[in-house]
Amino acid sequence: MEAAAALLRAGQVVAFPTETVYGLGADATDPSAVARIFTAKERPRFNPLIAHLPDAEAALAEGVFDDAARSLAAAFWPGALTLVVPAAPGCRICDLARAGLPSVALRVPAPERTRALLARVGRPVAAPSANRSGRVSPTSAAHVLADLDGRIMAVLDGGETPVGVESTVVACLGGTPRLLRPGGITREALEARLGVALAGPEGPDAIHPVGPGLLASHYAPRAQVRLDAASVAPEEVALLFGPDPLPGADAARARLNLSPAGDLAEAAARLFSALRQLDGIGAPVIAVAPIPERGLGEAINDRLRRASAPR
């Protein structure tokens, strides 16, 4: 932990676990350090990064929080929620991490050890998912090394991440809060807290996204991803959900079930690992069974749609 913090304070890039996925961290106040994230990930520089803080007090110093943002922070921090708010006049997060935007994306992660690491660093830590840009997000240290070995200084190994999909991103920039990216906190929980329905992302702009994770093609394995499959061809591999098998799945090159019991939380936790495992087989297509668009299913389907988008 202390070695990882020392590397981050020295401007190096270190991968570390959160409750969602592994993040690729660098000092968010140092443009040179942030640039190392983009280099390691081969990430487009117009895509802003989430700054991670050890507690809500530290996050409140970096952004301007309206009543809605304060209410969501009080209810869901520490946790799998990122808030996009106007940058505070004294915001320390560099322009490169913010993609030149007047807003900033902030999160206080749940695991105590992650927050302890951030407290040791003593500065906001920018941390997108610890994989090459557009690839499947990592939920273990082994996943990080599969993509980034030789590109980064260290990985802090915390085992498997329990949530398995990235944080929910909500923009509180005036007016009704907008759901920019479904994630580990469900729409239903957020709307129950706010007492109003969240607005949509208003057509995320592929040139200048206002928040992280909004590129149309993202989380992409090398194989093509075919959604809402009614059956599986013999040359395909199958990503299943629930107790009912897809026709042809038994004869497919391989098959994995995200949750035989139909549990969306279990499916979210296993999603990226399953995509990586199936992609490693080398089949041309991953056929994905239909997944309900409710609760965490909204986040799972969002990731799958991005994985299946034209490259």
C-alpha positions as CSV (number, residue, x, y, z in Angstrom):
1,M,0.0,0.0,0.0
2,E,2.7,2.5,1.0
3,A,4.8,1.5,-2.1
4,A,1.8,2.1,-4.4
5,A,1.1,5.5,-2.7
6,A,4.7,6.5,-3.1
7,L,4.7,5.7,-6.8
8,L,1.5,7.7,-7.3
9,R,2.9,10.7,-5.5
10,A,6.0,10.4,-7.7
11,G,3.9,10.8,-10.8
12,Q,3.8,7.1,-11.8
13,V,0.8,5.0,-12.9
14,V,-0.5,2.3,-10.6
15,A,-3.5,0.0,-11.0
16,F,-5.6,-0.6,-7.9
17,P,-8.9,-2.3,-7.0
18,T,-12.2,-0.6,-6.3
19,E,-15.5,-2.3,-5.7
20,T,-16.4,-1.9,-9.4
21,V,-13.4,-2.7,-11.5
22,Y,-9.6,-2.1,-11.3
23,G,-8.7,1.5,-11.9
24,L,-5.5,2.8,-13.6
25,G,-4.5,5.6,-11.2
26,A,-2.3,8.6,-11.5
27,D,-2.0,11.9,-9.7
28,A,-4.9,13.9,-11.1
29,T,-3.2,17.2,-10.3
30,D,-0.2,16.4,-12.5
31,P,-0.7,16.6,-16.3
32,S,2.4,14.5,-17.0
33,A,1.2,11.7,-14.7
34,V,-2.3,11.8,-16.3
35,A,-0.7,11.7,-19.7
36,R,0.9,8.4,-18.7
37,I,-2.6,7.0,-18.2
38,F,-3.6,7.9,-21.8
39,T,-0.3,6.5,-23.1
40,A,-0.8,3.2,-21.3
41,K,-4.4,2.8,-22.3
42,E,-4.0,4.3,-25.8
43,R,-7.1,6.3,-24.8
44,P,-8.5,9.3,-26.8
45,R,-7.6,12.4,-24.9
46,F,-11.0,14.0,-25.3
47,N,-12.5,11.4,-22.9
48,P,-12.5,12.8,-19.4
49,L,-11.3,10.8,-16.4
50,I,-12.9,10.2,-13.0
51,A,-11.0,11.6,-10.0
52,H,-11.1,9.4,-6.9
53,L,-11.1,10.9,-3.4
54,P,-10.8,9.3,0.1
55,D,-14.0,10.9,1.5
56,A,-16.8,13.2,0.6
57,E,-15.1,16.2,2.3
58,A,-12.2,15.9,-0.1
59,A,-14.5,15.6,-3.1
60,L,-16.6,18.6,-2.1
61,A,-13.5,20.7,-2.2
62,E,-13.0,19.9,-5.9
63,G,-16.5,20.6,-7.3
64,V,-19.6,22.8,-6.9
65,F,-22.4,20.6,-5.5
66,D,-26.0,21.6,-5.9
67,D,-28.7,20.2,-3.6
68,A,-29.2,17.1,-5.8
69,A,-25.5,16.3,-5.9
70,R,-25.2,16.7,-2.1
71,S,-28.2,14.4,-1.6
72,L,-26.8,11.7,-3.9
73,A,-23.3,12.0,-2.3
74,A,-24.8,11.7,1.2
75,A,-26.7,8.6,0.2
76,F,-24.3,6.7,-2.0
77,W,-20.7,7.7,-1.0
78,P,-18.6,5.8,-0.4
79,G,-19.9,3.7,-3.3
80,A,-20.2,3.1,-7.0
81,L,-21.5,6.5,-8.0
82,T,-19.6,9.2,-10.0
83,L,-20.9,12.7,-9.9
84,V,-20.2,15.2,-12.7
85,V,-20.4,18.7,-11.3
86,P,-19.0,22.1,-12.1
87,A,-15.3,22.4,-11.2
88,A,-14.8,24.5,-8.0
89,P,-12.7,27.7,-8.4
90,G,-9.9,26.0,-6.6
91,C,-10.2,22.6,-8.2
92,R,-6.8,20.9,-8.3
93,I,-7.7,18.4,-11.0
94,C,-5.8,19.3,-14.2
95,D,-7.3,20.2,-17.5
96,L,-6.0,17.0,-19.2
97,A,-7.9,14.8,-16.7
98,R,-11.0,17.0,-17.2
99,A,-10.6,16.9,-21.0
100,G,-10.7,20.7,-21.0
101,L,-14.2,20.8,-19.6
102,P,-15.5,23.2,-17.0
103,S,-16.9,20.2,-15.1
104,V,-15.2,17.4,-13.1
105,A,-16.1,13.8,-12.5
106,L,-15.7,12.8,-8.8
107,R,-16.1,9.5,-6.9
108,V,-15.5,8.2,-3.4
109,P,-15.0,4.4,-3.7
110,A,-16.4,2.0,-1.2
111,P,-13.5,-0.3,-0.2
112,E,-11.8,0.9,3.0
113,R,-8.3,-0.1,1.7
114,T,-8.9,1.9,-1.5
115,R,-9.8,5.0,0.5
116,A,-6.7,4.3,2.7
117,L,-4.5,4.3,-0.4
118,L,-6.1,7.6,-1.6
119,A,-5.6,9.2,1.8
120,R,-1.9,8.1,1.7
121,V,-1.5,9.8,-1.8
122,G,-3.0,13.0,-0.4
123,R,-4.2,14.2,-3.9
124,P,-7.1,13.3,-6.2
125,V,-6.3,10.2,-8.2
126,A,-7.5,10.0,-11.8
127,A,-8.4,6.4,-12.5
128,P,-10.2,5.0,-15.6
129,S,-10.5,1.3,-15.9
130,A,-7.1,-0.5,-16.0
131,N,-7.3,-1.8,-19.5
132,R,-6.4,-0.6,-23.0
133,S,-9.0,1.7,-24.3
134,G,-12.0,0.0,-25.7
135,R,-11.1,-3.4,-24.3
136,V,-12.9,-5.3,-21.7
137,S,-12.7,-3.8,-18.2
138,P,-10.6,-5.7,-15.6
139,T,-12.0,-7.3,-12.5
140,S,-8.8,-8.9,-11.2
141,A,-5.1,-8.1,-11.2
142,A,-4.5,-10.8,-13.8
143,H,-6.8,-9.0,-16.1
144,V,-4.8,-5.8,-15.7
145,L,-1.6,-7.5,-16.5
146,A,-3.1,-9.2,-19.5
147,D,-3.6,-5.8,-21.1
148,L,-1.0,-3.5,-19.4
149,D,2.0,-5.6,-18.4
150,G,5.1,-3.6,-19.3
151,R,3.1,-0.4,-19.6
152,I,2.6,0.5,-16.0
153,M,4.7,0.6,-12.8
154,A,2.6,-1.7,-10.5
155,V,-0.6,-3.4,-9.7
156,L,-2.0,-3.4,-6.1
157,D,-3.7,-6.9,-6.0
158,G,-7.0,-6.9,-4.1
159,G,-8.5,-10.0,-5.6
160,E,-11.7,-10.0,-7.6
161,T,-13.8,-6.9,-7.5
162,P,-17.3,-7.6,-6.1
163,V,-19.5,-5.3,-8.3
164,G,-17.9,-6.0,-11.6
165,V,-19.4,-3.1,-13.7
166,E,-18.2,0.5,-13.5
167,S,-19.7,3.2,-11.4
168,T,-23.0,4.9,-12.3
169,V,-22.3,8.4,-13.7
170,V,-24.8,11.2,-12.9
171,A,-24.4,14.8,-14.1
172,C,-25.6,17.5,-11.7
173,L,-24.9,20.6,-13.9
174,G,-28.1,22.5,-13.3
175,G,-31.7,21.4,-13.9
176,T,-32.7,17.8,-13.6
177,P,-29.8,15.4,-12.9
178,R,-28.9,13.3,-15.9
179,L,-27.9,9.7,-16.0
180,L,-24.9,9.6,-18.2
181,R,-23.9,6.0,-17.6
182,P,-25.7,3.2,-15.8
183,G,-23.6,1.3,-13.4
184,G,-23.3,-0.2,-9.9
185,I,-25.9,2.0,-8.4
186,T,-29.3,1.5,-10.1
187,R,-31.5,4.1,-11.6
188,E,-34.3,3.1,-9.3
189,A,-32.2,3.7,-6.2
190,L,-31.1,7.1,-7.5
191,E,-34.6,8.2,-8.4
192,A,-35.9,7.1,-5.1
193,R,-33.4,9.3,-3.3
194,L,-34.0,12.3,-5.6
195,G,-37.8,12.0,-5.8
196,V,-37.7,12.7,-9.5
197,A,-36.9,10.8,-12.7
198,L,-33.4,11.2,-14.0
199,A,-33.0,12.8,-17.4
200,G,-31.2,11.0,-20.2
201,P,-27.7,11.8,-21.4
202,E,-29.0,14.0,-24.3
203,G,-27.2,12.0,-26.9
204,P,-23.6,11.5,-25.8
205,D,-21.3,13.3,-28.1
206,A,-18.6,11.0,-29.5
207,I,-16.3,14.0,-30.1
208,H,-16.6,15.7,-26.7
209,P,-18.3,13.5,-24.1
210,V,-19.3,15.4,-20.9
211,G,-18.5,12.3,-18.8
212,P,-16.4,9.2,-18.8
213,G,-17.5,5.9,-20.5
214,L,-19.7,7.6,-23.2
215,L,-17.8,6.5,-26.3
216,A,-20.2,4.4,-28.6
217,S,-17.7,1.6,-29.0
218,H,-16.3,0.6,-25.6
219,Y,-15.6,-2.5,-23.5
220,A,-15.0,-4.3,-26.8
221,P,-13.5,-7.8,-27.1
222,R,-11.8,-8.8,-30.3
223,A,-14.8,-11.0,-31.3
224,Q,-18.0,-9.5,-32.6
225,V,-20.8,-9.4,-30.0
226,R,-24.3,-10.4,-31.1
227,L,-27.0,-9.3,-28.7
228,D,-30.4,-10.8,-27.8
229,A,-29.5,-14.0,-29.5
230,A,-32.4,-16.4,-30.0
231,S,-30.0,-19.3,-30.9
232,V,-26.2,-20.1,-31.1
233,A,-24.4,-21.2,-34.3
234,P,-21.8,-24.0,-34.0
235,E,-18.9,-21.6,-34.8
236,E,-20.0,-19.1,-32.1
237,V,-19.4,-19.0,-28.4
238,A,-22.4,-18.3,-26.1
239,L,-22.8,-15.9,-23.1
240,L,-25.9,-17.1,-21.4
241,F,-28.2,-15.8,-18.6
242,G,-30.7,-17.6,-16.5
243,P,-31.8,-21.3,-16.3
244,D,-33.1,-21.6,-19.9
245,P,-30.4,-22.5,-22.4
246,L,-30.4,-21.0,-25.9
247,P,-31.0,-23.4,-28.8
248,G,-27.7,-24.5,-30.2
249,A,-25.7,-23.5,-27.1
250,D,-24.8,-27.1,-26.2
251,A,-23.1,-27.5,-29.7
252,A,-21.3,-24.1,-29.6
253,R,-17.6,-23.9,-29.3
254,A,-17.9,-22.8,-25.7
255,R,-20.5,-21.3,-23.4
256,L,-20.6,-19.5,-20.1
257,N,-23.6,-18.5,-18.0
258,L,-23.5,-15.2,-16.2
259,S,-26.0,-16.4,-13.6
260,P,-27.9,-19.7,-14.0
261,A,-30.3,-18.4,-11.3
262,G,-31.0,-15.2,-13.2
263,D,-29.4,-13.0,-10.5
264,L,-28.5,-9.7,-12.1
265,A,-26.0,-8.8,-9.4
266,E,-24.1,-12.1,-10.0
267,A,-24.3,-11.4,-13.7
268,A,-22.8,-7.9,-13.3
269,A,-19.9,-9.2,-11.2
270,R,-19.1,-11.9,-13.8
271,L,-19.7,-9.9,-17.0
272,F,-16.2,-8.7,-17.9
273,S,-14.4,-11.8,-16.8
274,A,-16.8,-14.0,-18.9
275,L,-16.3,-11.8,-21.9
276,R,-12.5,-12.1,-21.6
277,Q,-12.7,-15.8,-21.2
278,L,-14.9,-16.3,-24.2
279,D,-12.9,-13.9,-26.3
280,G,-9.7,-15.9,-25.5
281,I,-11.2,-18.9,-27.3
282,G,-10.8,-17.1,-30.7
283,A,-14.3,-17.5,-32.0
284,P,-15.5,-14.9,-34.5
285,V,-18.8,-14.1,-32.6
286,I,-20.0,-14.1,-29.0
287,A,-23.7,-14.7,-29.0
288,V,-25.4,-13.1,-25.9
289,A,-28.7,-14.2,-24.5
290,P,-31.3,-11.6,-23.7
291,I,-30.8,-9.9,-20.3
292,P,-33.7,-8.1,-18.6
293,E,-33.5,-4.3,-18.8
294,R,-34.2,-3.7,-15.1
295,G,-32.0,-2.9,-12.0
296,L,-28.4,-3.8,-12.8
297,G,-29.6,-5.2,-16.1
298,E,-29.6,-1.7,-17.4
299,A,-25.9,-1.3,-16.7
300,I,-25.1,-4.8,-18.1
301,N,-27.0,-4.1,-21.3
302,D,-25.3,-0.7,-21.7
303,R,-21.9,-2.4,-21.6
304,L,-22.9,-5.1,-24.0
305,R,-24.3,-2.6,-26.5
306,R,-21.1,-0.6,-26.4
307,A,-19.1,-3.9,-26.8
308,S,-21.2,-4.7,-29.9
309,A,-21.0,-1.2,-31.5
310,P,-19.1,-0.8,-34.8
311,R,-15.4,-0.4,-34.1
